C-alpha cells in the first residue's frame, strides 16, 4: 500500500480502512477530503494528519456522530494525561464531530447554497428551520410528475411504548399500492421513525412479510432513524411520527432539544426526500400540538409548502418589458407554447418554449430588467441551470430592435434542432394535485 499510494491518483475509502491501510508516519497525500464530516468522530484526525491540504465537507445543522457522548470519562482522562501540550485539546472530547472541530479551528466555512436534491416544496421546510432561507433550490416543481410533493396522512393510531402499529400498517399498505401504481415505477422509498428505532424495526418487519424481497432490494426500501439516512436520499420518504393524541389535551412539545439534536433530526429526515414527502401522524395538530412544537411547524408546512416561496416571490415580483412582450408575440404567432417568468427554484427564466416533451429557455438581454451590467450574473445563473439540463438561447435587445426577424432566426433554429414542435393549441389534461393520492387510497381500500 505504501508503494500504491503514489501510483493511484485518488483513493476513496472509509476512515477505518484508511487507518489500517496507510502508515501515517510515511504517507502524505496532497489533498485529503473528509466527506459527511458532521458524522465523523475523532478517528477522522488520522486522515487529516496525512494531508498537506484538507477539505472538510459537512453540515453542522445535521446530526452528529451516533456515538457522541459515549465513554466520556475514559476519553477525558486520556485527554488530560496525553494532550496537555496540544492546542485546543478541549475540542477532543467526543462531543463534537470533526466538522465542528474544523469550524472552531479554521474559522467560518464556505457555504454551499445550491440545492439539487429536493423539489422546492420539500426543501422549503429545512430552509426556514435550519438555514435562514439561504438555500437556493434548483429543482423545479415540474421536474417530477408525482404530485403533491408533501402529503399529511392522519391515521387512528395509538402509541404503545415507542411504536404505533396503525401508522406502520398504513405505511406498509401505501408502499404496496405505490409498487403497483405506474407513476411510482422504479421509485426508491425510505421510512424514517421520528421517535426511536423500535418503530423502524416494526415497519421493516411488516414490509418483509408484505413486500417481495426483489422489490425491497430494487427500490432500496429501508426503515430507520434520521441518522441512518444522513448522506443518503430516496425518491419517496415516509415520516412516522409515532406519538398519538391523549385525553390530557396537548402533547408534550417536541422542541429543538439539547445541542439542537431534535431539530437536526427533523432537518435530515425531511430533506432526504427527492420527489415526495409523507408525514404519517396519529394526532390533530390544531388540538394536540403547541404552535412551538416542531411537529406543528412540519404539518403546517406540509399543508401549504409553497408559503415561503410565495413570500419570496412577493419581494421579487414579476417583471416584464416591451422587449419581452414582442419576443413572446413572435413565438406565439409561430404557434409555440410559451410560459413567461418561469421559476426554477429561486431562479427565474424570462420565458420557456415547450413542445414534444422538451423545453428551451429564452433570455432577453439588454432591456432595463436585464442591463448589460448584469450579464455576468445572468451567465453564472445560466451555467447553474445548464448543469440541471436546461438548454438556453439568448436574444440581445440591441440586435432585436435593429432587425427583429434576423435576431429571432437563432431561436427558431434552436427550436428546430431540439425538435420542439409548435403545439400551442394542443389539448392539455390537467391532473388534480390529489389525484394520485386518491388512486392510492382506492387501491388500499380494495384489499
C-alpha distance (Angstrom), angle and dihedral (degrees) to the residues before:
residue distance angle dihedral
X1 . . .
X2 3.78 . .
X3 3.81 89.8 .
X4 3.81 93.3 40.3
X5 3.80 92.4 54.6
X6 3.80 90.8 74.0
X7 3.82 95.0 38.9
X8 3.81 97.8 53.8
X9 3.83 112.1 62.4
X10 3.83 98.1 -156.0
X11 3.79 129.3 29.7
X12 3.82 121.2 -168.0
X13 3.80 116.8 -173.3
X14 3.81 144.2 127.8
X15 3.80 116.6 -84.2
X16 3.81 92.6 -111.6
X17 3.82 92.6 55.1
X18 3.80 91.6 45.9
X19 3.81 90.8 52.4
X20 3.81 90.3 52.3
X21 3.81 95.7 43.4
X22 3.81 105.9 47.4
X23 3.79 132.1 50.0
X24 3.82 106.8 -129.4
X25 3.81 90.0 -154.9
X26 3.81 92.6 65.7
X27 3.83 108.0 15.4
X28 3.78 119.2 92.2
X29 3.80 126.0 172.6
X30 3.79 122.5 -163.3
X31 3.83 91.1 -133.5
X32 3.79 130.6 12.6
X33 3.82 117.6 -165.7
X34 3.81 119.0 -164.6
X35 3.81 108.1 -160.0
X36 3.83 122.7 -162.3
X37 3.80 85.2 16.6
X38 3.80 92.2 166.1
X39 3.83 86.8 70.5
X40 3.81 95.4 43.5
X41 3.80 118.5 100.1
X42 3.80 130.8 -157.3
X43 3.81 91.9 -61.8
X44 3.82 86.3 78.0
X45 3.82 87.4 74.0
X46 3.82 87.0 77.5
X47 3.83 97.0 66.5
X48 3.81 89.7 38.7
X49 3.80 88.0 60.2
X50 3.82 90.1 55.8
X51 3.81 96.7 53.1
X52 3.79 128.3 90.6
X53 3.80 86.6 -161.8
X54 3.79 126.3 20.8
X55 3.80 133.2 -154.6
X56 3.82 115.3 -169.5
X57 3.80 112.8 -163.5
X58 3.78 119.5 -169.1
X59 3.75 148.0 101.9
X60 3.79 123.5 -108.9
X61 3.81 88.5 -159.8
X62 3.82 89.9 67.3
X63 3.78 129.3 75.7
X64 3.79 119.2 -68.9
X65 3.84 125.6 -132.2
X66 3.80 112.8 -47.7
X67 3.80 90.2 -130.0
X68 3.79 95.3 54.9
X69 3.77 113.5 133.3
X70 3.82 96.2 24.0
X71 3.78 121.9 123.4
X72 3.78 93.4 5.5
X73 3.82 95.7 154.2
X74 3.81 94.0 55.3
X75 3.79 92.6 46.0
X76 3.79 92.7 47.2
X77 3.83 91.3 53.6
X78 3.82 91.0 48.5
X79 3.79 91.7 48.1
X80 3.81 93.1 51.6
X81 3.79 94.0 47.1
X82 3.82 101.4 37.9
X83 3.81 107.0 28.9
X84 3.78 102.6 46.5
X85 3.81 94.2 123.8
X86 3.80 96.9 37.9
X87 3.85 115.9 107.3
X88 3.80 114.8 -119.7
X89 3.80 90.9 8.3
X90 3.81 88.5 154.3
X91 3.82 88.1 74.3
X92 3.81 92.5 65.4
X93 3.77 96.0 78.6
X94 3.84 101.4 113.0
X95 3.80 89.7 -116.0
X96 3.79 91.6 101.3
X97 3.78 136.0 52.9
X98 3.79 122.7 -121.7
X99 3.80 86.0 -104.3
X100 3.83 90.4 58.6
X101 3.80 90.0 48.9
X102 3.80 90.5 49.3
X103 3.81 92.5 50.6
X104 3.79 91.9 51.1
X105 3.81 94.5 43.1
X106 3.81 101.5 42.0
X107 3.80 103.8 28.1
X108 3.77 131.5 -120.0
X109 3.78 120.6 -2.7
X110 3.79 133.1 -122.3
X111 3.79 104.0 -103.5
X112 3.79 117.3 -140.0
X113 3.79 106.5 -154.0
X114 3.81 102.2 174.3
X115 3.79 111.8 102.0
X116 3.81 120.9 -164.8
X117 3.82 104.9 166.7
X118 3.80 110.4 69.6
X119 3.76 131.0 45.2
X120 3.84 109.9 -110.5
X121 3.82 94.0 -102.5
X122 3.81 91.1 62.1
X123 3.81 103.2 40.2
X124 3.83 91.1 46.3
X125 3.82 89.0 80.2
X126 3.82 94.7 56.2
X127 3.79 90.0 39.5
X128 3.80 91.2 61.9
X129 3.82 96.4 33.9
X130 3.79 99.6 50.1
X131 3.81 113.3 3.2
X132 3.82 106.0 48.3
X133 3.81 90.5 -119.3
X134 3.81 92.8 -65.8
X135 3.80 97.3 122.4
X136 3.82 114.4 102.9
X137 3.82 109.4 -150.0
X138 3.79 107.6 -150.2
X139 3.78 100.4 -174.4
X140 3.77 112.8 90.2
X141 3.78 123.6 -135.2
X142 3.80 92.7 -114.3
X143 3.81 93.2 55.7
X144 3.82 85.8 94.7
X145 3.79 130.2 40.3
X146 3.79 92.4 -148.8
X147 3.81 106.1 108.5
X148 2.96 140.1 -137.9
X149 3.79 101.7 29.4
X150 3.82 93.1 -152.0
X151 3.81 124.8 40.9
X152 3.81 128.2 -176.1
X153 3.80 112.9 -160.1
X154 3.82 120.5 -171.7
X155 3.81 118.8 -158.2
X156 3.80 131.2 -179.0
X157 3.77 92.9 -114.3
X158 3.78 132.7 151.4
X159 3.76 124.9 -148.0
X160 3.80 112.0 -125.9
X161 3.77 109.6 -174.9
X162 3.80 103.4 -47.8
X163 3.80 96.4 -26.5
X164 3.79 136.2 81.5
X165 3.80 112.3 -163.2
X166 3.82 95.6 -168.9
X167 3.80 92.1 55.7
X168 3.80 90.6 47.7
X169 3.82 91.0 50.4
X170 3.81 92.7 48.5
X171 3.81 92.4 49.4
X172 3.81 91.3 48.6
X173 3.82 92.4 48.3
X174 3.81 92.1 48.1
X175 3.80 92.3 50.1
X176 3.82 90.1 50.7
X177 3.82 88.9 52.4
X178 3.81 91.6 47.5
X179 3.80 90.8 53.9
X180 3.82 88.9 57.1
X181 3.81 95.9 41.7
X182 3.83 111.9 92.4
X183 3.80 94.8 -143.3
X184 3.82 89.8 63.3
X185 3.81 93.6 50.7
X186 3.80 110.4 145.2
X187 3.81 93.9 -1.8
X188 3.81 117.6 146.5
X189 3.81 118.8 -130.1
X190 3.80 135.0 -155.1
X191 3.81 132.9 -179.1
X192 3.80 122.1 -155.8
X193 3.79 123.3 -166.8
X194 3.78 110.6 -145.2
X195 3.84 92.7 -161.3
X196 3.79 110.6 51.6
X197 3.78 133.2 -59.3
X198 3.84 99.1 -76.7
X199 3.81 90.4 83.2
X200 3.80 90.4 48.0
X201 3.82 90.7 52.5
X202 3.82 90.4 49.6
X203 3.81 92.7 50.3
X204 3.80 93.2 45.7
X205 3.81 91.4 51.7
X206 3.82 90.9 50.3
X207 3.79 91.4 49.2
X208 3.81 92.6 52.3
X209 3.81 89.2 53.5
X210 3.82 96.0 45.2
X211 3.83 105.3 32.0
X212 3.79 128.2 59.2
X213 3.78 114.6 -108.4
X214 3.80 92.1 -125.1
X215 3.82 90.1 58.8
X216 3.80 91.9 47.9
X217 3.79 90.2 52.7
X218 3.81 97.1 41.1
X219 3.80 94.4 47.7
X220 3.83 94.0 37.5
X221 3.81 89.7 -126.4
X222 3.79 107.0 -172.5
X223 3.80 136.4 159.8
X224 3.79 121.1 -153.4
X225 3.80 146.0 116.8
X226 3.79 127.6 -70.8
X227 3.78 96.2 -92.8
X228 3.81 92.3 56.0
X229 3.81 90.4 58.3
X230 3.80 97.5 46.2
X231 3.79 110.1 123.5
X232 3.81 89.0 16.7
X233 3.80 134.7 91.1
X234 3.79 142.5 -163.8
X235 3.79 132.6 -163.4
X236 3.82 89.8 -126.1
X237 3.81 125.3 30.1
X238 3.81 127.3 -171.5
X239 3.80 119.8 -160.4
X240 3.80 114.8 -158.0
X241 3.80 108.1 -158.0
X242 3.88 91.4 -169.6
X243 3.82 95.1 -168.4
X244 3.82 118.0 106.7
X245 3.79 137.4 -161.0
X246 3.77 120.8 -87.1
X247 3.78 136.8 -159.1
X248 3.80 89.8 -111.9
X249 3.81 95.2 77.7
X250 3.77 120.8 -119.5
X251 3.78 120.4 28.6
X252 3.76 122.4 -119.8
X253 3.79 105.7 -81.9
X254 3.80 120.0 -106.8
X255 3.79 104.4 -141.1
X256 3.80 133.0 171.8
X257 3.81 93.0 -73.0
X258 3.79 131.6 -151.2
X259 3.82 111.5 -31.0
X260 3.85 85.0 2.1
X261 3.81 88.4 -80.7
X262 3.82 95.0 147.5
X263 3.79 92.0 47.0
X264 3.80 89.2 51.3
X265 3.80 91.1 50.8
X266 3.80 90.8 53.5
X267 3.79 91.5 47.3
X268 3.81 92.1 52.4
X269 3.82 94.9 42.2
X270 3.80 96.2 52.0
X271 3.80 96.1 42.1
X272 3.83 94.8 55.3
X273 3.84 91.7 78.0
X274 3.80 117.4 92.1
X275 3.81 102.1 -176.6
X276 3.80 110.7 4.2
X277 3.80 138.0 18.6
X278 3.82 122.5 -161.8
X279 3.81 121.3 -165.1
X280 3.82 110.6 -162.8
X281 3.82 111.3 -165.1
X282 3.81 139.5 167.2
X283 3.80 100.7 -154.2
X284 3.78 139.5 68.1
X285 3.81 105.7 -112.1
X286 3.81 92.7 -155.1
X287 3.82 92.2 54.7
X288 3.78 105.7 28.8
X289 3.82 106.8 32.8
X290 3.78 133.2 69.6
X291 3.79 116.6 -128.5
X292 3.82 89.5 -116.5
X293 3.81 91.8 57.3
X294 3.82 114.4 111.8
X295 3.80 88.5 -137.6
X296 3.81 90.5 56.3
X297 3.81 90.7 50.4
X298 3.82 90.8 48.5
X299 3.81 94.4 50.2
X300 3.79 91.6 45.1
X301 3.77 88.0 53.8
X302 3.82 92.7 48.3
X303 3.80 88.5 51.4
X304 3.83 91.4 55.8
X305 3.82 108.9 9.9
X306 3.80 96.3 169.8
X307 3.81 96.2 54.8
X308 3.81 93.1 104.2
X309 3.80 92.1 45.3
X310 3.80 90.3 51.7
X311 3.79 89.5 52.2
X312 3.80 88.6 52.2
X313 3.79 91.8 48.8
X314 3.79 91.7 51.4
X315 3.77 88.0 59.2
X316 3.80 95.2 44.9
X317 3.78 96.9 40.2
X318 3.78 127.2 -168.7
X319 3.75 115.1 -75.1
X320 3.78 124.1 -161.4
X321 3.79 128.7 172.5
X322 3.82 134.4 -165.2
X323 3.81 86.7 -109.2
X324 3.81 91.5 57.1
X325 3.79 91.8 45.7
X326 3.80 92.0 54.3
X327 3.81 92.5 48.6
X328 3.80 89.0 48.1
X329 3.82 91.5 51.5
X330 3.80 92.8 51.3
X331 3.81 91.9 50.5
X332 3.81 94.7 46.8
X333 3.83 91.4 44.3
X334 3.81 86.5 57.0
X335 3.81 88.4 56.2
X336 3.80 99.0 -105.3
X337 3.80 124.4 143.8
X338 3.80 106.7 -122.1
X339 3.79 132.4 -177.2
X340 3.79 120.7 -167.4
X341 3.81 131.4 -145.1
X342 3.79 91.4 13.0
X343 3.78 113.6 -168.3
X344 3.81 122.3 -137.3
X345 3.78 105.5 -178.7
X346 3.80 104.6 -58.1
X347 3.82 92.9 -20.3
X348 3.79 127.4 89.2
X349 3.78 129.8 -148.5
X350 3.83 117.2 -154.6
X351 3.81 91.8 -129.1
X352 3.77 140.9 -24.7
X353 3.81 128.6 -148.0
X354 3.81 114.6 -145.4
X355 3.78 131.3 -164.9
X356 3.77 141.3 130.0
X357 3.77 90.8 16.6
X358 3.82 91.0 -60.9
X359 3.79 134.4 103.5
X360 3.78 139.3 -154.5
X361 3.80 123.0 -160.9
X362 3.81 115.2 -139.1
X363 3.80 119.3 -161.4
X364 3.81 123.6 -169.5
X365 3.81 111.7 -147.9
X366 3.77 128.7 -166.6
X367 3.81 104.6 31.8
X368 3.77 123.3 114.0
X369 3.82 91.2 -87.3
X370 3.81 93.9 49.3
X371 3.83 105.3 32.6
X372 3.78 117.5 179.0
X373 3.81 89.0 -109.7
X374 3.82 87.1 70.2
X375 3.80 95.5 47.2
X376 3.82 93.9 101.6
X377 3.80 90.4 51.8
X378 3.81 90.4 47.9
X379 3.81 91.4 49.7
X380 3.81 91.2 51.6
X381 3.80 88.9 52.1
X382 3.82 90.3 48.3
X383 3.82 91.1 51.6
X384 3.81 90.4 54.1
X385 3.80 92.8 49.3
X386 3.81 92.1 46.0
X387 3.79 87.8 59.6
X388 3.80 85.2 59.9
X389 3.79 90.3 55.7
X390 3.81 100.7 -96.7
X391 3.83 118.9 148.3
X392 3.83 116.1 -145.3
X393 3.77 139.5 -160.7
X394 3.80 122.5 -179.3
X395 3.82 129.4 -154.0
X396 3.80 120.8 -157.6
X397 3.80 114.1 -138.7
X398 3.80 93.0 -142.6
X399 3.82 91.7 52.4
X400 3.81 91.9 45.0
X401 3.80 94.5 55.2
X402 3.83 92.0 45.3
X403 3.83 93.0 54.4
X404 3.79 116.8 -5.0
X405 3.78 96.7 -174.6
X406 3.79 94.0 47.9
X407 3.82 93.6 47.9
X408 3.84 91.5 52.0
X409 3.81 94.0 53.5
X410 3.86 94.5 83.6
X411 3.81 88.7 52.0
X412 3.80 94.0 53.0
X413 3.81 90.3 41.9
X414 3.81 90.5 53.7
X415 3.82 90.7 48.5
X416 3.80 89.7 52.4
X417 3.80 91.6 46.8
X418 3.81 91.1 52.6
X419 3.83 89.8 44.8
X420 3.80 93.5 -122.8
X421 3.82 106.4 160.1
X422 3.81 126.9 -154.8
X423 3.80 105.1 -98.3
X424 3.78 106.3 151.4
X425 3.80 90.2 135.6
X426 3.80 96.5 45.9
X427 3.77 113.9 129.9
X428 3.80 112.7 -103.9
X429 3.76 122.2 -158.0
X430 3.78 107.3 -158.7
X431 3.77 113.7 -152.6
X432 3.77 120.0 -144.9
X433 3.80 112.3 -113.6
X434 3.80 90.7 -122.4
X435 3.80 96.6 46.1
X436 3.80 94.7 99.1
X437 3.82 91.9 47.4
X438 3.81 91.5 51.9
X439 3.81 89.9 48.9
X440 3.80 91.0 52.8
X441 3.82 90.0 48.8
X442 3.81 90.7 51.6
X443 3.80 91.1 51.1
X444 3.82 90.9 50.6
X445 3.83 91.8 48.1
X446 3.82 91.1 54.7
X447 3.80 92.3 63.2
